[in-house]
Amino acid sequence: MQTFILLTRLSPDAVKNPRALEELENKVMERVRKECPDIEWLHNFAILGPYDYLDVFRAPDEQSAFKMATLIRTFGHCTTEVWTATEWARFRNVIHELAEAA
């Protein structure tokens, strides 16, 4: 499984009251669980800055991550960015391999 970062920005007209945020989240997650059962959620954060939410998840491949992000956008209330991520320990192994080859 690969690790991905999902950044989500809600449109200003996405919801009209705070309770609507939770309702929207429930609808989105219900659909994602149904359509993308192979997605494993690791962390969910509400954040300050240009994005509203940061999610960390695992997926078997990039196609699954694309599918999930596209599905979220079909609700018409947000934009998303998806980045691949590598855990530091695995990245450190790459660094060591490069140092040995140099």
KOLROMAR-860559 format. One record per residue (C-alpha): z, x, y; residue in three letters. Coordinates in steps of 0.1 Angstrom, whole numbers, always signed. Each point is the difference from the previous one (the first is absolute). Layout:
N
+-------+-------+-------+------+
!     Z !     X !     Y ! kese !
+-------+-------+-------+------+
!     Z !     X !     Y !  ALA !
...
+-------+-------+-------+------+
//
This chain:
102
+-------+-------+-------+------+
!     Z !     X !     Y ! kese !
+-------+-------+-------+------+
!    +0 !    +0 !    +0 !  MET !
!    -8 !   +12 !   +35 !  GLN !
!   +23 !    -5 !   +30 !  THR !
!   -13 !   -17 !   +31 !  PHE !
!   +13 !    -8 !   +35 !  ILE !
!   -10 !   -33 !   +16 !  LEU !
!    +4 !    -4 !   +37 !  LEU !
!    -3 !   -36 !   +13 !  THR !
!    -3 !   -13 !   +36 !  ARG !
!    +4 !   -37 !    +6 !  LEU !
!   -22 !   -16 !   +26 !  SER !
!   +19 !   -14 !   +29 !  PRO !
!    -9 !   -36 !   -10 !  ASP !
!    +9 !    +5 !   -36 !  ALA !
!   +33 !   -20 !    +1 !  VAL !
!   +17 !   -21 !   +26 !  LYS !
!   +36 !    +4 !   -11 !  ASN !
!   +21 !   +25 !   -20 !  PRO !
!    +3 !   -23 !   -30 !  ARG !
!   -38 !    -1 !    -3 !  ALA !
!    +1 !   +38 !    -7 !  LEU !
!   +19 !    -6 !   -32 !  GLU !
!   -22 !   -29 !   -10 !  GLU !
!   -31 !   +21 !    +6 !  LEU !
!   +15 !   +29 !   -21 !  GLU !
!    +8 !   -24 !   -28 !  ASN !
!   -36 !   -13 !    -1 !  LYS !
!   -15 !   +34 !    +2 !  VAL !
!   +22 !   +15 !   -27 !  MET !
!    -5 !   -30 !   -24 !  GLU !
!   -37 !    +5 !    +3 !  ARG !
!    +1 !   +38 !    -4 !  VAL !
!   +22 !    -3 !   -31 !  ARG !
!   -24 !   -25 !   -15 !  LYS !
!   -32 !   +19 !    +8 !  GLU !
!   +13 !   +36 !    -2 !  CYS !
!   +26 !    +0 !   -28 !  PRO !
!    -4 !   +38 !    -5 !  ASP !
!   +14 !    +8 !   +35 !  ILE !
!   +35 !   +14 !    -1 !  GLU !
!   +19 !    -3 !   +33 !  TRP !
!   +23 !   +29 !    +8 !  LEU !
!   +12 !    -6 !   +36 !  HIS !
!    -5 !   -25 !   +28 !  ASN !
!    +9 !    +8 !   +36 !  PHE !
!    -2 !   -18 !   +33 !  ALA !
!    -7 !   +27 !   +25 !  ILE !
!    -3 !    +6 !   +38 !  LEU !
!   -32 !   +14 !   +14 !  GLY !
!   -36 !   -10 !    -2 !  PRO !
!    +5 !   -16 !   -34 !  TYR !
!   +24 !   -27 !   -11 !  ASP !
!    +5 !    +9 !   -37 !  TYR !
!    -3 !   +30 !   -22 !  LEU !
!    -1 !    -5 !   -38 !  ASP !
!    -1 !   +26 !   -27 !  VAL !
!   -15 !   -11 !   -33 !  PHE !
!   -16 !   +13 !   -32 !  ARG !
!   -33 !   -10 !   -14 !  ALA !
!   -21 !   +12 !   -29 !  PRO !
!   -29 !   +10 !   +23 !  ASP !
!   -16 !    -3 !   +34 !  GLU !
!   -19 !   -32 !    -9 !  GLN !
!   +33 !   -18 !    -7 !  SER !
!   +14 !   +12 !   +33 !  ALA !
!   -31 !   -12 !   +18 !  PHE !
!    +2 !   -34 !   -17 !  LYS !
!   +36 !    -5 !   +10 !  MET !
!    -6 !   +10 !   +37 !  ALA !
!   -31 !   -22 !    +2 !  THR !
!   +19 !   -29 !   -15 !  LEU !
!   +27 !    +4 !   +27 !  ILE !
!   -26 !    +0 !   +27 !  ARG !
!   -15 !   -32 !   -13 !  THR !
!   +30 !   -18 !   +14 !  PHE !
!   -15 !    +7 !   +34 !  GLY !
!   +32 !   +11 !   +18 !  HIS !
!    -1 !   +38 !    -2 !  CYS !
!   -18 !   +33 !    -2 !  THR !
!    +9 !   +25 !   -27 !  THR !
!    -4 !   +37 !    -7 !  GLU !
!    +4 !   +15 !   -34 !  VAL !
!    +7 !   +37 !    -6 !  TRP !
!    +4 !   +19 !   -32 !  THR !
!   +32 !   +20 !    -3 !  ALA !
!   +13 !   +28 !   -23 !  THR !
!   +36 !    +6 !    -6 !  GLU !
!   +12 !   +33 !   +14 !  TRP !
!    +9 !   +15 !   -34 !  ALA !
!   -36 !    -6 !   -12 !  ARG !
!   -14 !   +14 !   +33 !  PHE !
!   +22 !   +31 !    -4 !  ARG !
!   -16 !    +6 !   -34 !  ASN !
!   -34 !    +0 !   +17 !  VAL !
!   +12 !   +25 !   +25 !  ILE !
!   +13 !   +23 !   -28 !  HIS !
!   -33 !    -3 !   -19 !  GLU !
!   -19 !   +10 !   +32 !  LEU !
!   +23 !   +29 !    +6 !  ALA !
!    -5 !   +13 !   -35 !  GLU !
!   -38 !    -2 !    +3 !  ALA !
!    +0 !   +19 !   +33 !  ALA !
+-------+-------+-------+------+
//
